[in-house]
Amino acid sequence: MDRYIKDQDENYSGTKIVAMKKLIAFSTFIIITLVTRAQDVKMADVMKEDGKIYVVIAVMLTILAGLVLYLVRLDRKISKLEKNK
C-alpha cells in the first residue's frame, strides 16, 4: 500500500515539473517576442511596394511543396517496406 502511494506521489511531482517547464518555455517565448518586436512589418511593406514580396512567397511555397512531396514519398517507401516484412 505504501509503495502505491509513493508511486502516485512521484508521478504527481513529475507532472508538476513538466507543467512548470512548459510554463517557463511559454513565458520565455512571449518575452522574446515582445523584446524583439516581431510584430514590426516595415520590411514587409517595403518589399510589397517593390514587388519583391511575391518572390519571397513563391520561394517559400516552393520549399514547402518540396518538403510535403518528400514526406509523402518517404511515407510511401516506409509503408512498402512494412508490407514486405
N, C-alpha and C positions, 0 to 999 in steps of 0.2 A: 504494500500500500504506500509506504514512504517513497519507494522508488518511483511509483507512478506520479505522485505529487511532485517529486523532484524533476522528473522528465517534463512535466507540464510547465513548471516554473522556468526551466531552461529554454523551452520553446517560446514562452511568453517574452522573456528578456531578449531573445534573438529577434523576435518580431519587432520589439521596441527599437532595437538597434537599427534594423533595416529601415524602419519608418523614419528614424532620425536622420539616417544617411540620405534618404530621398528628400527630406525637407531641407537639409543643408545644400544638396545639389540644386534643388529648385530655387532656393534663395540666392545661391551664387549666380545662377544663370540670369535671374531677374536683375541683380545688382550689376552684372557685367553689361547687360542690355541697356540699362539706364545710364551707366557711366560712359559707354562708347557711343551713345546716341545713335543707335542702329536705325532709328526711325527717320533720320535725315535723308531726304531724297533729292538733294540738289544735283548730284551727279547723274541720276536717272533723268531729271528734267533736261539737263544739258544734252545727254545722249539722245533723248527723244527729239529735241529740236534739230539735232544734226542728222537724225535718221539712223544713227548707229545702234540704237536700242534694238532694232529689228534684227540686226546681225547677231547681237548677243543672244537674243531669244532663239534665233534659228540654230545657233551653235549649241545652246543648252538643250533644245529639243532633240537635236541630232544625237548628242551624247546620251540623253535619257532613252531615246529609242534604241540605241545600240546596246545599252545595259539591259533593257527589257528583252530584246531579242536574244542576247547572250544567256540570260536567265531561263528563258523558255527553252532554248536549245539544250542547255545544261540539264534542265528538268527532264526533258525527253530522253537524253542519254542515260540519266540515272534510273529512270523508270524502265528503260530497256534492259539495263544491267540487272535490276531487281527481278524482272520477269524471267531472265535467263537462269537465275540461281534457284 
